Amino acid sequence: MDTAKKNSWLYFQVVFAAVVWGGSFPFTKHLVTELSPLSIVTFRALLGALLLLPLSGSKLRAADFRPGFLWKLALMSLLGVSAQQYLQAYALKYTQASHAGWLIASTPIVVAGFMAALGEKIGAFKAAAFLLGAAGAMLVVFSRSGGGAFALPSTRGDLIFLSTCVSWAFYVILTKKWLTFWPQAKVTTMTMLVALATLLPVWLLSGGGSEVAALTPEGWFSLAYLGLLCSSLGYLFWNNSVEGLGPVKASYFLYLEPFATLLSAYLFLGEKASSSAFAGGMLILAGVYLVGLKENKAGSLKGISTHA
């Protein structure tokens, strides 16, 4: 494949990943009307692991599963897959999918905040990013289409969703601390696989099979979207594009995510985002842009996805 065609394919992959991830929240919001969050997370891990194992090129060895290392993988799978996706699905019972799209975009700011707490220097750009991100998140949380501020239960759902950004921040930090010797594709595959191993027994004991038997065609479509596109192809394409385009260039395409959420939420659910939520989302994106400035040398945030 010549250079031009290779680059075109890489750009397609990174756009695909960003748009597919952005569209995940409306489908999750619909799916929680048919399935429990546990069933959703279990099937996402199942489909994701089954596809990533052969497609990612990750070579697993017995040493990867040694007891002294498994507890680290278990903790990372909890933070980056099980708890994060469970809480996101639960939160979407109470808030708009468009709110989720804006709030998840604040994850790089949360990661930068934790890294600053661990001793990384805070410059003017990051300080401004934190202020913009906090102001934007509050505008999103305390807004509701057709309603006033501090409207429950939407506000509760938004706050729960924000907690998943914190969970993912811990996941990112632990990945950089514990798994620097693995390519990102293998990190994703292993955490998905360990999440499946811990979730599946709980799901079977809770009688989750009866829920799946009652799924509507819309439910099956939503589940396939989340498992096949978001938890497998989305990550496969994202890892390929980060490797081929570089983490800095690939990270710019994550700005497409919230807009993909807005469009898919309108088309699939008929949601209309409020003007205050949109304004808050733009403040968040401005903060994400600032937090990424002058990061090229350290590479601490560039290329970090916002999904598991």
C-alpha positions in Angstrom: 0.0 0.0 0.0 1.5 3.4 -1.0 1.9 6.2 1.5 -1.2 8.2 0.3 -3.5 5.2 0.5 -2.0 4.1 3.9 -2.6 7.6 5.4 -6.1 7.7 4.0 -6.9 4.4 5.6 -5.4 5.6 8.9 -7.5 8.8 8.8 -10.6 6.7 8.1 -9.8 4.5 11.2 -9.3 7.4 13.6 -12.5 9.2 12.4 -14.4 5.9 12.6 -13.3 5.3 16.2 -14.2 8.8 17.3 -17.6 8.8 15.7 -18.5 5.3 16.8 -17.5 6.1 20.4 -19.5 9.3 20.3 -22.6 7.4 19.1 -22.3 4.8 21.9 -24.2 6.9 24.5 -27.6 7.1 22.7 -27.5 3.3 22.1 -26.6 2.7 25.7 -29.4 4.9 26.9 -31.9 2.9 24.8 -30.4 -0.4 26.0 -30.8 0.3 29.7 -34.5 0.2 29.1 -34.2 -3.4 28.1 -31.1 -4.8 30.0 -29.5 -4.2 33.3 -26.1 -2.4 33.3 -24.5 -5.7 34.3 -25.7 -7.4 31.2 -24.6 -4.6 29.0 -21.1 -4.5 30.4 -20.8 -8.3 30.3 -21.8 -8.5 26.6 -19.5 -5.6 25.7 -16.6 -7.4 27.3 -17.5 -10.7 25.7 -17.8 -9.3 22.1 -14.8 -7.0 22.6 -12.5 -9.8 23.9 -13.6 -12.3 21.3 -12.7 -9.9 18.5 -9.7 -8.2 19.9 -7.9 -11.4 20.7 -7.5 -12.5 17.0 -7.6 -9.0 15.4 -5.3 -6.9 17.6 -2.2 -9.1 17.0 -1.6 -9.3 20.8 0.5 -12.3 21.6 -0.5 -13.6 25.0 1.9 -15.7 27.1 1.5 -17.6 30.3 3.7 -15.1 32.1 1.1 -12.4 31.3 -1.3 -14.2 33.8 1.2 -14.8 36.6 -0.5 -14.3 40.1 1.7 -11.3 41.1 0.6 -9.5 38.0 -3.1 -10.6 37.8 -4.2 -8.4 40.6 -2.9 -5.3 38.7 -4.8 -6.4 35.6 -7.9 -7.1 37.7 -7.8 -3.6 39.2 -7.2 -2.0 35.8 -10.1 -3.9 34.2 -12.4 -2.8 37.1 -11.4 0.9 36.6 -11.3 0.9 32.8 -14.0 -1.6 31.8 -16.3 -3.0 34.5 -16.9 -0.1 36.8 -16.6 2.6 34.2 -19.1 1.0 31.7 -21.5 -0.1 34.5 -21.7 3.4 36.0 -22.0 5.0 32.6 -25.0 2.7 31.7 -26.6 3.4 35.1 -26.1 7.1 34.8 -27.7 7.2 31.4 -31.0 6.0 33.0 -31.2 9.5 34.5 -29.5 11.9 32.1 -29.4 12.8 28.4 -27.0 11.0 26.1 -25.9 14.4 24.8 -24.8 15.3 28.3 -22.7 12.2 28.5 -21.0 13.1 25.2 -19.9 16.5 26.6 -18.9 15.2 30.0 -16.7 12.3 28.7 -14.8 14.9 26.7 -13.5 16.3 30.0 -11.5 13.2 30.7 -8.1 14.5 29.6 -8.5 17.5 32.0 -9.3 15.0 34.8 -6.2 13.0 33.9 -4.1 16.2 33.9 -5.4 17.1 37.3 -4.4 13.8 38.8 -1.0 14.0 37.2 -0.6 17.5 38.6 -1.5 16.1 42.1 1.3 13.5 41.6 3.8 16.2 41.1 3.6 17.3 37.4 4.2 21.0 37.0 1.1 23.1 36.3 1.6 25.8 33.8 -0.7 28.7 32.7 -2.3 26.6 30.0 -3.2 23.8 32.3 -4.5 26.2 35.0 -6.8 27.8 32.4 -7.8 24.3 31.2 -8.9 23.3 34.7 -11.0 26.4 35.1 -12.6 26.1 31.7 -13.2 22.4 32.2 -14.8 22.9 35.6 -17.0 25.7 34.4 -18.1 23.8 31.3 -18.8 20.6 33.3 -21.0 22.6 35.8 -22.9 24.2 32.9 -23.6 20.7 31.4 -24.5 19.1 34.8 -26.8 21.9 35.9 -28.7 22.2 32.6 -31.6 20.3 31.1 -33.3 20.7 27.8 -36.7 22.3 28.5 -35.9 22.6 32.3 -34.1 24.7 34.8 -30.8 24.2 36.6 -30.3 21.7 39.4 -32.9 19.5 37.8 -33.1 16.0 39.3 -32.7 13.2 38.5 -30.7 14.5 35.5 -28.1 16.2 37.7 -27.6 12.9 39.7 -27.0 11.0 36.4 -24.5 13.7 35.2 -22.5 13.6 38.5 -22.4 9.8 38.4 -21.2 10.0 34.8 -18.5 12.5 35.8 -17.2 9.9 38.3 -16.4 7.6 35.4 -14.0 10.2 34.1 -12.2 9.9 37.4 -12.2 6.1 37.1 -10.7 6.3 33.6 -8.1 8.8 34.9 -6.9 6.2 37.4 -6.8 3.6 34.6 -4.6 5.8 32.4 -2.2 6.6 35.2 -1.9 2.9 36.2 -1.3 2.0 32.6 1.6 4.4 32.4 2.9 3.1 35.7 2.5 -0.6 35.3 2.2 -1.5 31.6 4.7 0.7 29.7 6.3 -2.5 28.3 3.1 -3.5 26.5 1.7 -1.9 23.3 -1.6 -0.2 23.9 -3.5 -2.8 21.8 -2.3 -5.5 24.2 -3.3 -3.5 27.3 -6.8 -3.0 25.9 -7.1 -6.7 25.0 -5.9 -8.0 28.4 -8.1 -5.6 30.4 -11.1 -6.6 28.3 -10.3 -10.3 28.8 -9.8 -10.0 32.6 -13.0 -8.0 32.8 -14.9 -10.8 31.0 -13.5 -13.4 33.3 -14.7 -11.5 36.4 -18.1 -10.4 35.0 -19.3 -13.6 33.4 -19.7 -15.7 36.5 -21.6 -12.9 38.3 -23.8 -12.4 35.3 -24.6 -16.1 35.0 -25.4 -16.4 38.8 -27.7 -13.3 38.6 -29.8 -14.9 35.9 -28.8 -12.5 33.1 -29.8 -14.9 30.4 -33.5 -14.3 30.9 -32.9 -10.6 30.1 -31.2 -11.3 26.8 -34.0 -13.7 25.8 -36.5 -10.8 25.9 -34.4 -8.4 23.9 -36.2 -6.5 21.0 -34.6 -6.1 17.6 -33.6 -2.6 18.6 -32.0 -4.0 21.7 -30.0 -6.5 19.7 -28.9 -3.8 17.3 -27.8 -1.6 20.2 -25.9 -4.4 21.9 -24.1 -5.3 18.6 -23.2 -1.7 18.1 -21.6 -1.4 21.6 -19.9 -4.7 21.5 -18.7 -5.0 17.9 -18.1 -1.4 17.0 -17.2 0.3 20.3 -15.5 -2.4 22.3 -13.7 -4.1 19.4 -13.3 -2.3 16.1 -13.3 1.1 17.7 -10.3 0.2 19.9 -8.6 -1.8 17.1 -8.8 1.2 14.7 -7.9 3.7 17.4 -4.7 1.8 18.3 -3.8 1.5 14.7 -4.2 5.2 14.0 -2.2 6.2 17.1 0.6 3.9 16.0 0.4 5.1 12.3 -0.4 8.8 12.7 1.2 9.4 16.1 -0.6 10.2 19.4 -0.6 13.9 18.9 -2.3 13.9 15.5 -4.7 11.1 16.4 -5.8 12.9 19.6 -7.2 15.9 17.6 -9.9 13.7 16.2 -11.4 13.0 19.6 -13.0 16.5 19.3 -15.5 14.8 16.9 -16.9 12.6 19.7 -19.4 15.0 21.4 -20.7 16.2 18.1 -21.3 12.6 17.0 -23.1 12.1 20.3 -25.3 15.1 19.6 -26.2 14.0 16.1 -26.9 10.3 17.0 -28.9 11.3 20.1 -31.1 13.5 17.9 -31.5 10.9 15.2 -31.9 7.8 17.4 -33.6 9.3 20.5 -35.0 12.6 19.4 -32.9 14.4 22.0 -32.3 18.2 21.7 -29.5 19.5 23.8 -30.1 22.8 25.6 -28.1 25.9 24.7 -26.4 25.9 28.2 -25.3 22.3 27.8 -23.8 23.1 24.4 -22.0 26.2 25.8 -20.7 24.1 28.6 -19.5 21.5 26.2 -17.6 24.0 24.1 -15.9 25.3 27.3 -14.8 21.7 28.0 -13.4 21.3 24.5 -11.5 24.6 24.9 -10.1 23.2 28.2 -9.1 19.9 26.5 -7.3 21.9 23.8 -5.4 24.0 26.3 -4.4 21.0 28.4 -2.8 19.4 25.3 -0.7 22.4 24.5 3.1 22.0 25.0 2.6 18.3 25.8 4.4 17.0 22.7 7.7 16.4 24.6 6.2 14.5 27.5 3.3 12.9 25.5 1.5 12.4 28.8 -2.0 13.0 27.5 -1.9 12.9 23.7 -3.4 9.8 22.2 -5.1 8.7 25.3 -8.6 7.6 24.4 -11.6 8.4 26.6 -13.3 5.0 26.4 -12.7 1.5 27.4 
